[in-house]
Amino acid sequence: MLHITLLGSGGGMPIPTRFLSSLLINYQGRKILIDCGEGTQVAMRKMNTGFKSIDIICLTHLHGDHIFGLPGLLTTMGNSERREPITIIGTEGTSEVVKGLMRSTPYLPFDLAIIENPNKALAIMNSAGGLQVKEYDKSQSHEIIISTIELEHSSPCLGYAFHIARKPKFCMEKAALYKVPKEIWRRLQNKETVIHDDKIYEPDMVLGEERSGIKISFITDTRPIETIPAFIMGSDLLICEGTYGDNEDIEKAKKNKHMTFKEAAELAKVGNVKEVLLTHFSSALDKPEIYKYNAEEIFNKTIIGYDGFTKTLSFK
Amino acid sequence: MLHITLLGSGGGMPIPTRFLSSLLINYQGRKILIDCGEGTQVAMRKMNTGFKSIDIICLTHLHGDHIFGLPGLLTTMGNSERREPITIIGTEGTSEVVKGLMRSTPYLPFDLAIIENPNKALAIMNSAGGLQVKEYDKSQSHEIIISTIELEHSSPCLGYAFHIARKPKFCMEKAALYKVPKEIWRRLQNKETVIHDDKIYEPDMVLGEERSGIKISFITDTRPIETIPAFIMGSDLLICEGTYGDNEDIEKAKKNKHMTFKEAAELAKVGNVKEVLLTHFSSALDKPEIYKYNAEEIFNKTIIGYDGFTKTLSFK
C-alpha cells in the first residue's frame, strides 16, 4: 500500500494559486519525493505531509521549476535534526547542479548520495535507517523497484516508474507437506533461505502463486514519444504532464516539448493504465478542469490534478 | 517619493502564512529588492508589484531564508523578456553563491553585475536603462545613495541605508541677480554646470537652501550592536528584524544572533528614527502583534510587519 500527495500541479512559472511540480509518495511512513519546485517545503507544511522522513528524491530534469525548492528543503531538513542519508536520482549533471544550489549551505548533517542517469533498474528496501537504494538484482526480493526512461524535452529528462512488489501467496498445503515450523514462515515468505534446527528450508517450500503489486509512473516534461506506452504499461496510476488543456495549443506543445491533455490521454489509453492524473499545468491555464473533456473523450479515467490531491493505492 | 512593499515577513523556515525575508522599494517605477527568500516571486505576483523592472538586488547575507528565491526570480525575469542589466550587492562570497544557484540556468538574457562588500557608499541614478549603480562622488548629484554597515550575525551580514536626495530649493532672487536664462534653470538645479550662449553658469547661481531627503534603513539579521544607531540615525523608516516578540526569548536571541522586539525598539529610539517596521519573525512566532507592547513601551511608533504591508514615503 502507498499514499501519494500531489504537492504542486504547476509548470513553468509559479503562481499564487498553484505550487510547482512536486509529488510525494508515502510508503510505510518513509517517503519518496519526485521533483522539488520552488515552494515545495511550504506545500508540505500546508498539506501536513511531513518532510523529515524523505529518503529518496527523484528529479525528472534540471529546469528551475522542478528543482529550485531543493536548497530550501534540504536546509530545513538539516535544521530539523534529520540525520539519515538521502539519495537523489536524476539526469547527468545533477551532482553539479545540486552542489551549486547548496553552495551557501556548506554543511548538512546527513549524507547526500547522487545517482546520475541510472540506466538499470534500482531496488529499494525499507530498513531501520529508512529507504535504501541498491542496484536491482532479480535473484533477491525487493520492496520497490524504480525504473527510468529517457523522455523528449528541451533538456535531458527522465520518466520514472515505481513498482511495489507484493509477496507471493502463502501456501499452507506446501508448508504442511514439508513440515515447515511456523516460526520461520514469514522469513521464507520474504524469499529468505532459512537454516533452522540444522535443516535448510527454501522459500519454495511455502510459496504459492505470484501476485501483482502496485505500479505508478510519472511522466513529465516531454512530447508523447513511442517508448512511453511500454514503460507505463498497466500502471495503477499514471501521473502525466498536461501542460496545455486546449487541443488548439498543439503547436505550442510541440514547440515547447510538452503535451496537451489529449496527447496525455492517448498515452494513458495505449499504455492501458487504470487511471491518469494530469498535472504540470501552464501558468496561463487558469482553470484546467474546463478542458477535462479533451482528455475524457480519449480516456475516461482522467483526474485533473490540483495541489493537495491525495490517493491511496492498495494491493488488490 | 518612494513606495515600499514588505513581500515577506518571515525568518528561518517558511510557513504557509508568511513569505520569507524580502522587501521591494519602488522609485519612479524602477525597483530595488532587498533579500529574496524562497517564494519571493510568488509574493510579487500575489501582491501585484511587478518584477520586470527590478534593477538592483541588495542581499543582507547568504543564509537560505534570504536568498533561495533568487534563482527562480532571475529565471522568471529572463523568461519575461527582461533585457536591462541587474546589479546584485552583497557580502563577500555573493558572486560564488549566485553562480552556484544559477548553475542550472546557463543563460540569462541580461547581464548580472555583482558588487561584493562595498566599503564605500554607492550612488544610483535613474536613467533610460533603469537604475544605474556607481561609486558615490560627493561632487556630483545623485538620486539615491546606498550605504552599508557590517552587522553581527552567525555569518557575514550587511545592513543597508537608502538616502533619496532632494534637490536644493530654487532661489528666484539669485537667478534674477545673475540673469540666468529660464531654459537652463532645471539643469542648474540638478547641479550641472551649463555653458549657454558662450557663458558659463554654475549651479550656485540658482541654488537656495539644502532640503532633507528621505532615508530608510534595513537592519537584519543581527544583534543590536553599538554602530547601528549612528547608521540608522534620523531614518524616516527603519525596517528592523524582530525575530522574537517575547522578552523572555532574549537568551535565544543572543545565541542565534537575532533581536527581540524590545531590542529593535531600543535601536529605533536611540537612532531617533521616525518609525520602525518590525519583520523577520521566527516561524514559531504565530501572532507577532500580541507582543507589540514590548516594543511600544520603548518606542511608540512601532509597526508590526505583515506580508503585503505597503507605505509611501514623500518629501516633507
Contacts between the chains, C-beta under 8 A, distances in Angstrom:
chain1	res1	chain2	res2	distance
A	12	B	79	7.7
A	13	B	41	7.7
A	13	B	76	5.3
A	13	B	79	6.9
A	14	B	39	7.9
A	14	B	41	6.3
A	14	B	42	4.9
A	14	B	45	7.5
A	14	B	72	7.0
A	15	B	42	7.3
A	15	B	45	6.1
A	16	B	42	5.8
A	16	B	45	5.5
A	16	B	46	4.2
A	38	B	38	5.9
A	38	B	39	6.6
A	38	B	41	7.5
A	38	B	42	7.5
A	38	B	68	7.9
A	38	B	69	6.9
A	38	B	72	4.3
A	39	B	14	7.9
A	39	B	38	6.6
A	39	B	39	5.3
A	39	B	42	6.4
A	41	B	13	7.7
A	41	B	14	6.3
A	41	B	38	7.5
A	42	B	14	4.9
A	42	B	15	7.3
A	42	B	16	5.8
A	42	B	38	7.5
A	42	B	39	6.4
A	45	B	14	7.5
A	45	B	15	6.1
A	45	B	16	5.5
A	46	B	16	4.2
A	62	B	104	4.4
A	63	B	104	7.2
A	64	B	71	6.0
A	64	B	72	5.8
A	64	B	75	4.5
A	64	B	104	6.4
A	64	B	105	6.2
A	67	B	104	6.4
A	68	B	38	7.9
A	68	B	68	7.6
A	68	B	71	5.2
A	68	B	72	4.6
A	68	B	75	7.7
A	69	B	38	6.9
A	71	B	64	6.0
A	71	B	68	5.2
A	71	B	101	7.5
A	72	B	14	7.0
A	72	B	38	4.3
A	72	B	64	5.8
A	72	B	68	4.6
A	75	B	64	4.5
A	75	B	68	7.7
A	76	B	13	5.3
A	79	B	12	7.7
A	79	B	13	7.0
A	93	B	104	8.0
A	96	B	103	6.3
A	97	B	103	5.0
A	97	B	104	4.6
A	99	B	100	7.2
A	99	B	103	7.8
A	100	B	99	7.2
A	100	B	100	3.5
A	100	B	101	6.5
A	100	B	102	7.6
A	100	B	103	3.1
A	100	B	104	7.3
A	101	B	71	7.5
A	101	B	100	6.5
A	101	B	101	6.1
A	101	B	103	7.0
A	101	B	104	7.8
A	102	B	100	7.6
A	103	B	96	6.4
A	103	B	97	5.0
A	103	B	99	7.7
A	103	B	100	3.2
A	103	B	101	7.0
A	104	B	62	4.4
A	104	B	63	7.2
A	104	B	64	6.4
A	104	B	67	6.4
A	104	B	93	7.9
A	104	B	97	4.5
A	104	B	100	7.4
A	104	B	101	7.8
A	105	B	64	6.2
